[in-house]
Amino acid sequence: ILKPHEYVENISKIDFVALKQRGIKYIVFDKNNTLTLQDVFEFYNVDIKGAVNQAKELFGEENIGILSNTNKPHLLRYCQEKLGLIDIKTKSMKPFNAQDIYSHFKITSTQSSEVCIIGDGLLSDVLMGKYNGMYTIYTFPHDSKMDIWSAKPLRVIEDFILSRKFNIKREIKSVS
């Protein structure tokens, strides 16, 4: 259940056309370390911005959203304005908020296979997606050294699972 359907270095490596051909209709991006650095409100680089724009063209802006574990609504509104992506309102933390995704896109859980979750969290993004029958793409974090304190122990567990169970090794890097 923790093995993503795909894993990529970053979202610029995703074949969005292939996702559309696979029957995906809705894209859900994690924010921190997937689209941006932690608590930064601009795309990590022009390749990430280009990938998001491609996804918008293929799927339509109304079928793409950001799902973040932040509990600061003012930051999500600011993020929405700066990144041009709709924030998915949620009542709980990942991996327990699939129902919020269904409500946001006005779909039912029977359409979960039409949703693609893209994020850098094996124990949040991938777990939620796989448990609920969604397509999952794991992206390597841009800079895990900037993770908030509560994410650091999870990152150690995720790295262990990725390398030992799935033979996926990510390069630990820092942007600073």
Buried (B, 14 or more C-beta within 10 A) or exposed (E): EBBBBBBBEBBBBBEBEEBBEEEBBBBBBBBBBBBBBBEBBEBBEEEBBEBBEBBBEBBEEEBBBBBBBBEEEEBBEEBBEEBBBBBBEBEEEBBBBBEBBBBBBEBEEEBBBBBBBBBBBBBBBBBBBBBBBBBBBBBBBBBBEBBEEEBEEBBEEBBEBBEEEBEBEBEEEEEE
